[in-house]
C-alpha cells in the first residue's frame, strides 16, 4: 500500500501546503515590514544556512498565514525540514517556532494599517513628501526595533565596564565613524578619558596601548569591517573589554565582543540600511551616556555644568 502523504495542520498534506502561493499572504495583509520578529530575523540572517533563510522568508512573506501554521507547514513551503524551521527560530533569538508565532501575533496587532514601505519602492518619480515620510518611518522603526534586539544583560555589562575603566577607545569607520565620534564627545563630557582617532593606523596604535583597565567600543553596521575588527581584536588581546555596536547578531565583531549590542534596521533598499542603523547605534550610545550619568549624578552634574559653560562661551 502506498504511503499517505504527510498531513499538515488543518488536514492538508504537506505537498498541498507547498503548492499554495509562495508570495502573497492568503489574507492579503502583506509581508512583515517592521516589528520584533523582522528585526530579530534580520539580525540573525547572515548566520543562517540557505534552508533556514528560506524558512524565515516564508514567515516574512506570509505573517498572518504563518500564525495558523505548524512548523511542518512552513517547512513544506521552504522545501526543508521542520527541525530546520525550529532551529532557525532559535538562531533568531526565539525559544522555538511557537514563541516566534506569539511574537508575530503581537507585531501584527501593533502595526495597524499604515505599514512601513521599503525605500526601494521609491524612484525618480516619487514626490519629495513621500521620500520624507518613507525615510522617517524607516528611521522610527529602526529605533523601536532596537528595543527588541539589544540584549539587556550585554547592555548592563557594557555600562558597568565603562563606569569602572580608566580609558575608552571608540572606533568606527565609514558610516559608523559618526556614532563613534559623537559618543567619544559625549563620554568626554562626563569626564571619561576617550580616544577616537579618525584614521585606521591611529586607531590601531591606541588599541596597542590599552590594557585591562581600558575599554574599546567598536561600531560597525556589518560587524565585518576589516579595520574596525583589527582594532577590536588588538584591544582584546591587550586585556581591554570590548563592546560591539552592530546590526547583526552573528558577525565577526559580535562574536569577538564581551558585550555585543545588536541594533539592526528594516531592509530599505537603495543601500540605506546602514543609514537607519546609524540612528539606532547613536541611540545605544545615548543610552550608555545617560546610564553613566545616572550612576554618579553629583559628579556628572559638575562635568555637564562645565560643558554648558564652555558651550555658552562659544555661542554668539
Residue, then its C-alpha position, 0 to 999 in steps of 0.5 A: x500500500x502506498x504511503x499517505x502523504x504527510x498531513x499538515x495542520x488543518x488536514x492538508x498534506x504537506x505537498x498541498x501546503x507547498x503548492x499554495x502561493x509562495x508570495x502573497x499572504x492568503x489574507x492579503x495583509x502583506x509581508x512583515x515590514x517592521x516589528x520584533x520578529x523582522x528585526x530579530x530575523x534580520x539580525x540573525x540572517x547572515x548566520x543562517x544556512x540557505x534552508x533556514x533563510x528560506x524558512x524565515x522568508x516564508x514567515x516574512x512573506x506570509x505573517x498572518x498565514x504563518x500564525x495558523x501554521x505548524x512548523x511542518x507547514x512552513x517547512x513544506x513551503x521552504x522545501x526543508x525540514x521542520x527541525x530546520x524551521x525550529x532551529x532557525x527560530x532559535x538562531x533568531x533569538x526565539x525559544x522555538x517556532x511557537x514563541x516566534x508565532x506569539x511574537x508575530x501575533x503581537x507585531x501584527x496587532x501593533x502595526x495597524x494599517x499604515x505599514x512601513x514601505x521599503x525605500x526601494x519602492x521609491x524612484x525618480x518619480x516619487x514626490x519629495x513628501x513621500x521620500x520624507x515620510x518613507x525615510x522617517x518611518x524607516x528611521x522610527x522603526x529602526x529605533x523601536x526595533x532596537x528595543x527588541x534586539x539589544x540584549x539587556x544583560x550585554x547592555x548592563x555589562x557594557x555600562x558597568x565596564x565603562x563606569x569602572x575603566x580608566x580609558x575608552x577607545x571608540x572606533x568606527x569607520x565609514x558610516x559608523x565613524x559618526x556614532x563613534x565620534x559623537x559618543x567619544x564627545x559625549x563620554x568626554x563630557x562626563x569626564x571619561x578619558x576617550x580616544x577616537x582617532x579618525x584614521x585606521x593606523x591611529x586607531x590601531x596604535x591606541x588599541x596597542x596601548x590599552x590594557x585591562x583597565x581600558x575599554x574599546x567600543x567598536x561600531x560597525x553596521x556589518x560587524x565585518x569591517x576589516x579595520x574596525x575588527x583589527x582594532x577590536x581584536x588588538x584591544x582584546x588581546x591587550x586585556x581591554x573589554x570590548x563592546x560591539x555596536x552592530x546590526x547583526x547578531x552573528x558577525x565577526x565583531x559580535x562574536x569577538x565582543x564581551x558585550x555585543x549590542x545588536x541594533x539592526x534596521x528594516x531592509x530599505x533598499x537603495x543601500x540605506x540600511x546602514x543609514x537607519x542603523x546609524x540612528x539606532x547605534x547613536x541611540x545605544x550610545x545615548x543610552x550608555x551616556x545617560x546610564x553613566x550619568x545616572x550612576x554618579x549624578x553629583x559628579x556628572x552634574x559638575x562635568x555637564x555644568x562645565x560643558x554648558x559653560x564652555x558651550x555658552x562661551x562659544x555661542x554668539 
